[in-house]
Amino acid sequence: MQKKLTRLLMLLVVLLSFTSCSIIEGIFKAGVGVGIFIVIAVLTIIAFIVSKIFSRK
């Protein structure tokens, strides 16, 4: 029982030490980075496919 209470208190301290704005900001920054990476990867794949199609002629 003592271990569960200690863990619960540690979790509460961690949650209260972070402001919600900084957590959300970190999530959105990571999301933007991943989104840009995916867009660049898709554009690269499309350019590769188009170059292969037009190089056959």
Secondary structure, 3 states (H helix, E strand, C coil): CHHHHHHHHHHHHHHHHCCHHHHHHHHHHHHHHHHHHHHHHHHHHHHHHHHHHHHCC
